[in-house]
Amino acid sequence: MNTIRFFTSGESHGRALTGILEGIPSGFSITSEDIDNELRRRQGGYGRGGRMKIESDHAEILSGVRWGKTLGSPISIFIENKDWKNWQEGMSFDAAFEGSLKPVTRPRPGHADLAGILKYHHTDIRNILERSSARETAMRVALGAVAKKILAEFNIRLGSYVIQIGRVSAKQPGFETTNTEKELWNRFENAEVSPVRCPDPAISKKMVKIIDKAIQEGNSLGGVFEVFVTGLPVGLGSHVQWDRKLDGRIAQAVMSIQAIKGVEIGLGFEMARNYGSEVMDEIIVSKQSARGKVQKAPHVYADGGFSRKTNNAGGIEGGISNGMPLVIRAAMKPIPTLRKPLMSVDIRTKKPLSAAYERSDVCAVPAAAVVAEAMTALVVADAFLEKFGGDSRDEIARNYHAYLSYLNTF
Ligand SMILES: Cc1cc2nc3c(=O)[nH]c(=O)nc-3n(C[C@H](O)[C@H](O)[C@H](O)COP(=O)(O)O)c2cc1C
């Protein structure tokens, strides 16, 4: 991240999650309801465990915002863990409570448990699992909500939807290429009313069924989701250095989410199976912003007057946004904690034993999609502020509109 920096802290059953977001200019509106709406979206989704029924996340803004507007100073956010009341001794910072909770000694395959204790020289796996847990993603969503608000002021909007759970897929042939703004928002709206955040109601039902089967069998499931961004101007990110490329930055941010094992942009892996002539997006003059037309809404200039017949590139070429919608696809592995656990080894005795089980989600793909929206929003906001940087909303707006005027006269 070049202009924005953020940190999260907090253990899964600790007192709270805290987050600090630095680099947000002054003058942007933000309320705790804006953040809570996003937190609610993360908590939903068929297949979540008992924990999500206990928590109803609320973001308390501790600093950086006064009377509804950002100050330009670091924004800090606090999200209480309601479950903490049951863990006050077991998760206390105070040495007086040492030993009040039995240590976890049977690492779960697929979790950070074993590598974590070896690396940090712990003998209680809880010292690792409390932080590797995806509870942490609640704070990412909270900080991402601030990034989303900033982008929305410039008509840049993000959404997501689930396209696969286990082997049940909503993908028809050509699904990836029909990613016009209208189609993407249509999918988003349908997904928001689906229990698994899938745009296709018939496929949603099938997804719920296989999740039910996994619940019954003590098993778990993963899947695939897409995140999209619309209204993005041409020119975010850069081709000139590896770490400035927008696709690379997004891939890192999304891949950093717990259990995400693959990230694609646009057609992604599918591109490799085709001839060049089949997948490059031919360039046309966009009707909306053709020369000589007087445009009113600022965002219609954002593509420089050029468009594409297709969007296989997913909105990025050479590490630079090209004015088309950004389309990101990510694969989530099945949840590693299993009610019918796999075999493991007790780290004290070295004897084979089944892995530990602790209340867990069975499928969290719908929630992961919301987390990926947040991570994408943070990266895109970072790239936006890098290009149109300033210390206040008005300064950024001036820079942005000057750029749009330039694009229109190109
Ligand atoms: C929203 C979300 C919820 C998750 N819930 C659980 C869970 O309840 N139980 C679990 O074992 N893993 C869960 N995971 C996945 C683990 O956190 C993840 O697999 C683990 O930290 C190991 O990291 P890795 O899969 O990236 O290697 C969840 C992931 C996400 C994104």
The ligand as a Gaussian input file, in Angstrom:
#p B3LYP/6-31G(d) Opt

LIG

0 1
 C      -14.947000     -15.570000       6.536000
 C      -14.121000     -16.764000       6.905000
 C      -14.547000     -17.610000       7.909000
 C      -13.795000     -18.738000       8.267000
 N      -14.257000     -19.548000       9.262000
 C      -13.512000     -20.608000       9.650000
 C      -13.962000     -21.471000      10.687000
 O      -15.032000     -21.284000      11.279000
 N      -13.175000     -22.524000      11.018000
 C      -11.992000     -22.787000      10.394000
 O      -11.327000     -23.748000      10.715000
 N      -11.546000     -21.987000       9.397000
 C      -12.261000     -20.911000       9.009000
 N      -11.802000     -20.106000       7.997000
 C      -10.551000     -20.452000       7.302000
 C       -9.321000     -20.386000       8.172000
 O       -9.230000     -19.167000       8.874000
 C       -8.052000     -20.625000       7.343000
 O       -8.194000     -21.759000       6.548000
 C       -6.849000     -20.804000       8.269000
 O       -6.576000     -19.586000       8.936000
 C       -5.586000     -21.281000       7.570000
 O       -5.147000     -20.363000       6.638000
 P       -5.038000     -20.717000       5.082000
 O       -6.254000     -21.542000       4.743000
 O       -5.053000     -19.403000       4.385000
 O       -3.792000     -21.484000       4.872000
 C      -12.568000     -18.992000       7.609000
 C      -12.125000     -18.123000       6.597000
 C      -12.888000     -17.018000       6.248000
 C      -12.412000     -16.092000       5.160000

